[in-house]
Structures are given as structure tokens and as C-alpha cells.
Amino acid sequence: MVVRAFIFGFWTLFCFELAATVVIHEGKDFYELGLHMETLKDSSGKLTIDELSGSEWKNKFKKSKEKILNFE
């Protein structure tokens, strides 16, 4: 479930045009992406990428307020 939540959150970076941009620098090994992510908890564990890509789910994602996401 934790991995699935991360994948869905990461997927929103590409599916929905977010204003935030993450610049990758050579030699930097760690990035705090939490503030650039939106997440959705899939309590059923059955949602697919195709379902989440639809406009009906777009407003259900919540913008993270944490620098480092913790899916507990």
C-alpha cells in the first residue's frame, strides 16, 4: 500500500500540470520532493492508473505540506 500511494503521488507530477518544478543537479543525491507532490489514499487498494488519470479524481488529490512524505 505504501508503494502504491507513492506511485500515485509521483504519477500526479506527470498527469496534472503542477506549477512546481524540480531541477535535478549533477552530484546531488537527495531531493525533498514532498512539497512538490500531491497524494491520494486508495483505501480499497483497487484503483488503477487509468482511473486516477481521469478528471473525476483530479480534485481528490491533496497537496503535501511535508518536505519528506511518510506513508504510515
QUIHUWO-V14615 format. One record per residue. N is the residue number from 1. RES is the residue in three letters. PSI is psi in degrees with one decimal (none if undefined). OMEGA is omega in whole degrees, -180 to 180 (NA if undefined). Layout:
BEGIN
n: [N & N]
res: [RES & RES]
psi: [PSI & PSI]
omega: [OMEGA & OMEGA]
END
This chain:
BEGIN
n: [1 & 2 & 3 & 4 & 5 & 6 & 7 & 8 & 9 & 10 & 11 & 12 & 13 & 14 & 15 & 16 & 17 & 18 & 19 & 20 & 21 & 22 & 23 & 24 & 25 & 26 & 27 & 28 & 29 & 30 & 31 & 32 & 33 & 34 & 35 & 36 & 37 & 38 & 39 & 40 & 41 & 42 & 43 & 44 & 45 & 46 & 47 & 48 & 49 & 50 & 51 & 52 & 53 & 54 & 55 & 56 & 57 & 58 & 59 & 60 & 61 & 62 & 63 & 64 & 65 & 66 & 67 & 68 & 69 & 70 & 71 & 72]
res: [MET & VAL & VAL & ARG & ALA & PHE & ILE & PHE & GLY & PHE & TRP & THR & LEU & PHE & CYS & PHE & GLU & LEU & ALA & ALA & THR & VAL & VAL & ILE & HIS & GLU & GLY & LYS & ASP & PHE & TYR & GLU & LEU & GLY & LEU & HIS & MET & GLU & THR & LEU & LYS & ASP & SER & SER & GLY & LYS & LEU & THR & ILE & ASP & GLU & LEU & SER & GLY & SER & GLU & TRP & LYS & ASN & LYS & PHE & LYS & LYS & SER & LYS & GLU & LYS & ILE & LEU & ASN & PHE & GLU]
psi: [-38.1 & -46.0 & -42.5 & -42.7 & -41.7 & -43.9 & -44.0 & -41.8 & -44.0 & -38.5 & -34.6 & -24.6 & -31.0 & -31.6 & -44.1 & 131.7 & 95.0 & 149.1 & -26.9 & 140.0 & 134.5 & 122.4 & 126.6 & 126.3 & 136.7 & 133.8 & -10.9 & 126.1 & -11.5 & 133.5 & 134.1 & 99.2 & -6.5 & -42.7 & -8.8 & 7.1 & 153.0 & 140.2 & 160.6 & 127.5 & 121.3 & 88.5 & -30.1 & -24.9 & 16.2 & -4.6 & 143.7 & 164.6 & -41.2 & -43.1 & -44.3 & -20.7 & -15.7 & 155.4 & -23.2 & -23.0 & -15.3 & -44.0 & -2.7 & -12.4 & 143.7 & 132.1 & 132.3 & 144.1 & 6.5 & 139.8 & -38.1 & 120.3 & 142.6 & 105.6 & 81.0 & none]
omega: [-180 & -180 & 180 & 178 & 179 & -179 & 179 & 178 & 179 & 180 & -179 & 176 & -177 & -177 & -175 & -174 & 179 & -180 & -176 & 177 & 176 & 179 & -180 & -180 & 178 & 178 & 178 & -174 & -173 & 178 & 175 & -175 & -174 & -178 & 179 & -173 & 168 & -177 & 176 & 177 & 177 & -178 & -179 & -176 & -174 & -179 & 179 & 177 & 179 & 179 & -178 & 179 & -179 & -177 & -179 & -178 & -173 & -177 & -179 & 176 & -180 & 179 & 180 & 176 & -177 & 176 & -180 & -178 & 178 & -178 & 178 & NA]
END
